[in-house]
Every structure is written in structure tokens, then in C-alpha cells.
Amino acid sequence: MSDLSGKRVLVTGGGGFVGAPTVRALAERGANVRVLDLAAPQQLADLPCEVLIGDVGDAEIVARACDGCERVVHLAVLPLTRANAAVTEAFEANVRGSFNVFRAAGESGAKKVVYSSASSAYGPTDAVPIREEHPLRPTAFYPASKAAGELLLRGLAGTYGFSFTILRYMNVYGPGQRAGVVPAVTLALLANQRPKLIGDGSQAFDFVHIQDCALANLLALESDVGDEDFNVGCGEATSLNELVATLSSIVGVDVEPEYSGDAVTVPPRGGDPSKSRDLLGFEARIPLREGLVGVVDELRAAEPAGRPG
């Protein structure tokens, strides 16, 4: 286990959804944090971290960001919906950007790189639960770009000799999220409207809180275990119908979902967390209901007019 106190750590995308809590967790560990992001993260203004403004697609700024950093956490990404709709932009950000980060980390002499991949890189599967040895067979561009990043990382780690850890997040949620099923359902319920679900609501996913993702990033940086890939999730699948019911009880409304399309028969999508528990010491700490309370509170405060009458 490595002590991060005083160590210079670069976090790309450090002002983002998962990046900001990761930076905060590193600062609490005493790390000397440098952030590379497209804009100055206001939510980190109270922290003594260095901020560089720039795009991971710019090899020059990435090289500057990596200079002198012993460890790198690569979180910068064009997210799923935008990436699938704009594949050229997604290639530049998620593939070329990842190449730039991993190469610069190697050139600068970084000892370890932690890369945030995604469970969607596994592609459609009947495996329950999904284990890390399952092949990566993505069927859309966003997961393909994350899988490409994994391969680039392995190749460049071999070229430069640094250690790496790949973290495949399950369905991430938490305060600050504006895209995805959790905020969409929450906003509908706050407006006393029926949330819209595609299918019959039986689809089940492993929802993991952003604070738990930040914890996984921290443990991966501290761990002496390297050159491994890990699932990051709770290990339990929650159906969309269960999600709506839980959020309805938190908001305090009694609203039935509005279904569209045919019923979808798919196995519950959850990742086996045993490898991350055994090798990294990671276990998700935030129960789903507790995490959803935080989402509801944050969205209520952000959009007071959406409160049910």
C-alpha cells in the first residue's frame, strides 16, 4: 500500500462528475493534486489543487499536465450519449485523448496510471454477474472507445514500464448528474409527472454512487496491485421499476411509470465485485436509497419549481 501524502497526482477531467469527488478524496489523503479540465472547476475552489485548462486531445497541454506527476487518474471523457451521437468527436476525446494521456504519463516517468473504463465495454451478455475475464464486445461507439482505451493503456504500459489499473464502473449515479435514468426519473417525480421508461421496467442494473467510484480510484492508486482490471459496483442489480418505487417514496408521490415499446427480456446487469474486494479492499459503502436521497435533495434545491404541490 502506497502513501499518497505529498505525491503529485494528475486527474484528467478532475472537475467532472466522478473527477471532483476523486480530487477531493485525494486532497484529503494529502496528495499534491493537479487537475486538467476544459474549465476551472468551481466546486474545487476551496482545495489547494493546481488547475490546468485544456483538452486531452491536445498532446502539448497533456504533456505539461503529466510533467512531474508520479501517478495519473484518467477520467476525462466525452460521455455516452454525446459519444454515440458524435463518433468523430468521441474518437478525438476518448481514443486519441487517452493515447495522449498514457503516452505522456510514460514519457514523464509516471509510476502508475488508473483508467476509468465502463461496464458497457463488455457489451450485451447473459453473464450474471459479469466477471472481469468476460470478453469485451461493445456494440456502440462509446463503449468501443472505452475498450480501445484499455488496449492502448496495456500497450503503452508495456512500452514505458509503468503500472496500471483499469476500473470498469457499473451504472454511476449521484448528485450533479444531469443525464441518465436516475436524474430523468427524479425530475419527473419532482414535477409530479409519470417517469417514462423504455420497455416494461424489468431491466436491472448495478447502480454505484460517485463517492464509491472516487473511493475505488483512491484505493487503486494506493494499492501495490497493478496491471489488473476491476469491476466497480455494488454487486446487486436493481430493476427500473424498483428504482422508480424507491424514488417515489423518497419524493413523496404516488406515480406509476409510463412505459413505451415492447417488453425487454434481458438478464440483470451487475458486476461481480469480489476481485476488487479481495485485491483492492474496495466495497461500495453507500446504499442505493441513501444515495438516491442525496440526488433528490440536490435536484430539489436546483429546481425548486419542480417540487410537487
Secondary structure, 3 states (H helix, E strand, C coil): CCCCCCCEEEEECCCCCCHHHHHHHHHHCCCEEEEEECCCCHHHCCCCCEEEECCCCCHHHHHHHHCCCCEEEECCCCCHHHHHHCHHHHHHHHHHHHHHHHHHHHHHCCCEEEEEEEHHHHCCCCCCCECCCCCCCCCCHHHHHHHHHHHHHHHHHHHHCCEEEEEEECEEECCCCCCCHHHHHHHHHHCCCCCEEECCCCCEECEEEHHHHHHHHHHHHHCCCCCEEEEECCCCCEEHHHHHHHHHHHHCCCCCCEEECCCCCCCCECECCHHHHHHHCCCCCCCHHHHHHHHHHHHHHHCHHHCCC
